C-alpha cells in the first residue's frame, strides 16, 4: 500500500506549493509507518524536514506578503526537496521489500 502511494511521486513534476505540501504529508505517513516496523528512516526525515521548512516559509509569506528573502529561501528549500525525492523514494521502496 505504501509503495502504491509513494511510487507516483517518482516522476511527478513539483511546481505548486500544494504539490510540496501533499508530498510532505505522504512523506510523514511513510516515515511513521517505517519507524513503526523498525526500518531506517533518515532519508525520509531529511526530506520531511526540508518540505516542512518550505511549508513554514509559505505560511509566513502568506502572512507577511511576498518578500525577496522569503521567496529566495522557499526556492532553495524546494530545490533541495526536488533533489532528494528520487533517492528517498528508492530508499523507501528498498526498505519496503519483504
Z-matrix of the N, CA and C atoms (Angstrom, degrees):
N
C 1 1.459
C 2 1.536 1 110.57
N 3 1.339 2 116.18 1 -44.37
C 4 1.468 3 118.54 2 178.20
C 5 1.525 4 111.48 3 -64.00
N 6 1.337 5 116.43 4 -39.33
C 7 1.461 6 118.91 5 177.94
C 8 1.521 7 110.63 6 -59.28
N 9 1.322 8 117.23 7 -43.08
C 10 1.463 9 120.91 8 -179.83
C 11 1.524 10 111.31 9 -64.09
N 12 1.318 11 117.39 10 -31.87
C 13 1.461 12 120.56 11 -179.32
C 14 1.528 13 112.68 12 -79.08
N 15 1.318 14 116.35 13 -33.37
C 16 1.468 15 118.08 14 -173.79
C 17 1.533 16 113.41 15 -95.27
N 18 1.324 17 117.89 16 -28.20
C 19 1.468 18 120.46 17 -178.44
C 20 1.528 19 114.25 18 -56.22
N 21 1.324 20 120.13 19 -41.81
C 22 1.473 21 118.86 20 -179.50
C 23 1.524 22 114.52 21 -59.13
N 24 1.318 23 117.23 22 -21.87
C 25 1.460 24 120.12 23 -179.32
C 26 1.523 25 111.90 24 -73.88
N 27 1.313 26 117.76 25 -13.95
C 28 1.463 27 121.06 26 -179.04
C 29 1.521 28 111.88 27 -59.61
N 30 1.313 29 117.07 28 -42.05
C 31 1.465 30 120.76 29 -174.58
C 32 1.516 31 114.09 30 -110.61
N 33 1.317 32 117.38 31 8.21
C 34 1.466 33 119.31 32 178.99
C 35 1.517 34 110.44 33 -77.10
N 36 1.315 35 114.64 34 142.42
C 37 1.457 36 120.50 35 173.28
C 38 1.517 37 107.30 36 -92.56
N 39 1.301 38 115.75 37 116.79
C 40 1.455 39 120.80 38 -179.12
C 41 1.517 40 108.98 39 -89.11
N 42 1.316 41 115.41 40 111.99
C 43 1.457 42 119.52 41 -177.10
C 44 1.519 43 112.01 42 -120.92
N 45 1.310 44 116.84 43 -40.40
C 46 1.462 45 120.71 44 -175.32
C 47 1.521 46 110.85 45 -96.40
N 48 1.321 47 115.26 46 155.20
C 49 1.460 48 120.28 47 176.62
C 50 1.523 49 110.86 48 -56.84
N 51 1.311 50 116.71 49 -34.77
C 52 1.466 51 120.86 50 179.27
C 53 1.528 52 111.45 51 -62.44
N 54 1.335 53 117.43 52 -36.75
C 55 1.467 54 120.91 53 176.76
C 56 1.524 55 110.59 54 -60.03
N 57 1.321 56 116.28 55 -46.21
C 58 1.462 57 120.56 56 -179.84
C 59 1.522 58 111.01 57 -65.95
N 60 1.327 59 116.26 58 -37.85
C 61 1.455 60 119.97 59 179.10
C 62 1.536 61 110.79 60 -65.69
N 63 1.326 62 116.68 61 -43.57
C 64 1.466 63 120.35 62 178.43
C 65 1.522 64 111.49 63 -64.93
N 66 1.328 65 117.11 64 -38.90
C 67 1.463 66 120.22 65 175.78
C 68 1.526 67 110.04 66 -63.97
N 69 1.296 68 117.19 67 -38.41
C 70 1.463 69 121.18 68 177.99
C 71 1.524 70 110.91 69 -60.44
N 72 1.311 71 117.39 70 -40.93
C 73 1.462 72 121.55 71 179.54
C 74 1.522 73 111.05 72 -65.39
N 75 1.328 74 117.85 73 -47.54
C 76 1.471 75 120.09 74 -179.41
C 77 1.523 76 110.47 75 -67.25
N 78 1.334 77 117.04 76 -34.79
C 79 1.466 78 120.65 77 177.14
C 80 1.523 79 110.46 78 -63.37
N 81 1.317 80 116.18 79 -42.41
C 82 1.463 81 121.05 80 -179.85
C 83 1.533 82 110.27 81 -63.64
N 84 1.324 83 117.17 82 -46.79
C 85 1.463 84 120.75 83 -179.39
C 86 1.532 85 111.10 84 -63.63
N 87 1.318 86 116.01 85 -41.15
C 88 1.469 87 120.14 86 -179.93
C 89 1.525 88 110.02 87 -66.48
N 90 1.311 89 116.31 88 -43.13
C 91 1.476 90 120.57 89 178.72
C 92 1.523 91 110.78 90 -57.75
N 93 1.318 92 116.71 91 -47.99
C 94 1.464 93 119.85 92 -177.95
C 95 1.525 94 111.45 93 -65.88
N 96 1.324 95 116.78 94 -36.30
C 97 1.469 96 119.94 95 177.99
C 98 1.525 97 110.25 96 -64.70
N 99 1.332 98 117.06 97 -44.87
C 100 1.463 99 120.37 98 179.57
C 101 1.528 100 110.80 99 -66.00
N 102 1.312 101 117.04 100 -39.79
C 103 1.469 102 120.03 101 176.93
C 104 1.526 103 110.87 102 -59.22
N 105 1.322 104 115.58 103 -41.95
C 106 1.456 105 120.91 104 -177.96
C 107 1.518 106 112.42 105 -61.06
N 108 1.336 107 116.37 106 -35.44
C 109 1.471 108 119.01 107 -178.94
C 110 1.527 109 112.12 108 -96.48
N 111 1.333 110 116.49 109 11.15
C 112 1.458 111 120.85 110 173.26
C 113 1.513 112 115.78 111 78.24
N 114 1.318 113 117.31 112 22.54
C 115 1.469 114 120.82 113 178.96
C 116 1.525 115 110.06 114 -91.15
N 117 1.334 116 117.63 115 156.32
C 118 1.468 117 120.13 116 177.02
C 119 1.532 118 110.72 117 -66.43
N 120 1.314 119 115.79 118 148.64
C 121 1.462 120 119.60 119 -174.67
C 122 1.525 121 114.55 120 -134.16
N 123 1.312 122 119.58 121 2.58
C 124 1.465 123 121.03 122 -170.94
C 125 1.534 124 113.88 123 -52.56
N 126 1.339 125 120.00 124 -48.44
C 127 1.473 126 117.52 125 179.17
C 128 1.533 127 112.95 126 -59.85
N 129 1.333 128 116.66 127 -37.05
C 130 1.469 129 119.69 128 176.63
C 131 1.524 130 110.80 129 -65.56
N 132 1.307 131 116.49 130 -41.45
C 133 1.467 132 120.90 131 178.66
C 134 1.527 133 110.16 132 -61.62
N 135 1.324 134 117.01 133 -42.85
C 136 1.464 135 120.73 134 179.71
C 137 1.527 136 111.47 135 -62.95
N 138 1.343 137 116.44 136 -46.66
C 139 1.463 138 120.39 137 179.88
C 140 1.526 139 110.32 138 -65.07
N 141 1.306 140 116.90 139 -42.98
C 142 1.456 141 120.97 140 179.72
C 143 1.528 142 110.94 141 -61.23
N 144 1.310 143 117.29 142 -39.98
C 145 1.467 144 121.09 143 179.25
C 146 1.528 145 111.14 144 -63.97
N 147 1.318 146 116.44 145 -44.10
C 148 1.466 147 120.45 146 179.49
C 149 1.517 148 110.83 147 -64.99
N 150 1.334 149 116.50 148 -43.89
C 151 1.460 150 119.97 149 177.98
C 152 1.527 151 111.10 150 -64.07
N 153 1.324 152 116.63 151 -36.80
C 154 1.459 153 120.76 152 177.47
C 155 1.516 154 112.15 153 -64.41
N 156 1.332 155 116.96 154 -41.95
C 157 1.464 156 120.50 155 177.54
C 158 1.522 157 110.90 156 -63.11
N 159 1.336 158 115.94 157 -41.93
C 160 1.465 159 120.14 158 177.49
C 161 1.521 160 111.43 159 -61.48
N 162 1.330 161 115.86 160 -42.56
C 163 1.466 162 120.36 161 178.99
C 164 1.534 163 110.72 162 -65.10
N 165 1.316 164 117.11 163 -43.03
C 166 1.468 165 120.69 164 177.81
C 167 1.526 166 111.08 165 -60.06
N 168 1.327 167 116.08 166 -41.03
C 169 1.465 168 119.92 167 178.33
C 170 1.525 169 111.14 168 -65.16
N 171 1.325 170 116.91 169 -38.09
C 172 1.461 171 121.09 170 178.37
C 173 1.524 172 110.08 171 -64.15
N 174 1.323 173 117.49 172 -44.57
C 175 1.463 174 121.45 173 178.37
C 176 1.534 175 109.67 174 -61.91
N 177 1.318 176 116.81 175 -43.12
C 178 1.460 177 120.87 176 178.23
C 179 1.527 178 110.58 177 -62.50
N 180 1.320 179 116.04 178 -41.60
C 181 1.457 180 120.48 179 179.26
C 182 1.536 181 110.72 180 -64.72
N 183 1.326 182 117.03 181 -39.31
C 184 1.465 183 120.04 182 177.02
C 185 1.523 184 110.61 183 -62.23
N 186 1.318 185 116.50 184 -33.95
C 187 1.463 186 122.02 185 -178.63
C 188 1.532 187 111.89 186 -78.29
N 189 1.328 188 116.57 187 -46.02
C 190 1.464 189 121.44 188 -174.09
C 191 1.519 190 114.26 189 -94.20
N 192 1.318 191 116.79 190 -17.62
C 193 1.455 192 120.95 191 -172.93
C 194 1.518 193 110.26 192 95.52
N 195 1.318 194 114.94 193 165.80
C 196 1.467 195 119.43 194 -178.28
C 197 1.520 196 110.65 195 -70.82
N 198 1.316 197 114.70 196 131.10
C 199 1.457 198 120.65 197 173.19
C 200 1.517 199 107.09 198 -130.68
N 201 1.305 200 117.96 199 150.41
C 202 1.466 201 119.70 200 179.12
C 203 1.529 202 112.65 201 -57.82
N 204 1.328 203 117.04 202 -38.34
C 205 1.462 204 119.95 203 -178.56
C 206 1.526 205 110.91 204 -65.36
N 207 1.341 206 117.47 205 -46.94
C 208 1.471 207 120.41 206 179.44
C 209 1.518 208 111.06 207 -64.22
N 210 1.324 209 116.40 208 -43.35
C 211 1.466 210 120.40 209 179.94
C 212 1.525 211 110.57 210 -61.69
N 213 1.310 212 116.72 211 -43.28
C 214 1.463 213 121.28 212 179.32
C 215 1.532 214 111.06 213 -62.02
N 216 1.314 215 116.21 214 -43.28
C 217 1.467 216 120.57 215 -179.08
C 218 1.520 217 111.16 216 -68.89
N 219 1.335 218 117.66 217 -37.47
C 220 1.471 219 120.60 218 176.56
C 221 1.525 220 110.51 219 -63.27
N 222 1.311 221 116.77 220 -44.75
C 223 1.463 222 121.33 221 178.99
C 224 1.525 223 109.81 222 -59.43
N 225 1.310 224 116.64 223 -42.63
C 226 1.471 225 121.87 224 178.92
C 227 1.528 226 111.13 225 -61.05
N 228 1.321 227 117.38 226 -46.97
C 229 1.467 228 121.10 227 -179.24
C 230 1.527 229 111.15 228 -64.69
N 231 1.330 230 116.98 229 -44.61
C 232 1.462 231 120.29 230 -177.96
C 233 1.533 232 111.69 231 -70.06
N 234 1.309 233 116.98 232 -33.12
C 235 1.471 234 120.12 233 175.66
C 236 1.529 235 109.82 234 -63.58
N 237 1.323 236 116.44 235 -43.19
C 238 1.470 237 120.90 236 178.13
C 239 1.526 238 110.12 237 -65.26
N 240 1.317 239 117.32 238 -39.58
C 241 1.472 240 120.54 239 177.99
C 242 1.525 241 110.37 240 -61.75
N 243 1.325 242 117.17 241 -44.82
C 244 1.477 243 120.20 242 178.35
C 245 1.528 244 110.98 243 -58.92
N 246 1.321 245 116.39 244 -38.36
C 247 1.463 246 120.62 245 -179.45
C 248 1.533 247 111.26 246 -66.27
N 249 1.309 248 117.16 247 -33.43
C 250 1.466 249 121.15 248 -175.35
C 251 1.527 250 114.71 249 -89.07
N 252 1.314 251 118.46 250 -14.68
C 253 1.464 252 120.38 251 -172.41
C 254 1.522 253 112.51 252 -58.16
N 255 1.315 254 118.36 253 -56.96
C 256 1.475 255 120.50 254 -175.01
C 257 1.533 256 112.94 255 -61.81
N 258 1.339 257 118.78 256 -48.11
C 259 1.469 258 117.05 257 178.71
C 260 1.524 259 112.75 258 -63.64
N 261 1.318 260 117.00 259 -32.89
C 262 1.467 261 119.72 260 179.18
C 263 1.526 262 110.45 261 -69.16
N 264 1.316 263 117.59 262 -40.87
C 265 1.465 264 120.58 263 178.46
C 266 1.525 265 110.20 264 -65.30
N 267 1.313 266 117.62 265 -40.94
C 268 1.486 267 119.92 266 176.01
C 269 1.531 268 109.93 267 -60.27
N 270 1.311 269 116.52 268 -42.90
C 271 1.457 270 121.50 269 177.46
C 272 1.523 271 111.04 270 -58.25
N 273 1.321 272 116.73 271 -46.19
C 274 1.469 273 121.36 272 179.96
C 275 1.517 274 110.98 273 -62.69
N 276 1.307 275 116.79 274 -47.20
C 277 1.469 276 120.27 275 -178.04
C 278 1.538 277 109.50 276 -61.03
N 279 1.312 278 117.42 277 -43.30
C 280 1.477 279 120.61 278 178.80
C 281 1.516 280 111.57 279 -62.23
N 282 1.326 281 117.55 280 -35.75
C 283 1.456 282 120.77 281 -179.34
C 284 1.526 283 113.51 282 -81.68
N 285 1.305 284 117.11 283 -12.47
C 286 1.464 285 121.14 284 178.32
C 287 1.533 286 111.98 285 -94.05
N 288 1.328 287 116.98 286 -10.02
C 289 1.467 288 119.63 287 179.03
C 290 1.518 289 109.10 288 -68.00
N 291 1.299 290 114.93 289 136.25
C 292 1.477 291 120.18 290 -179.28
C 293 1.501 292 111.65 291 -90.87
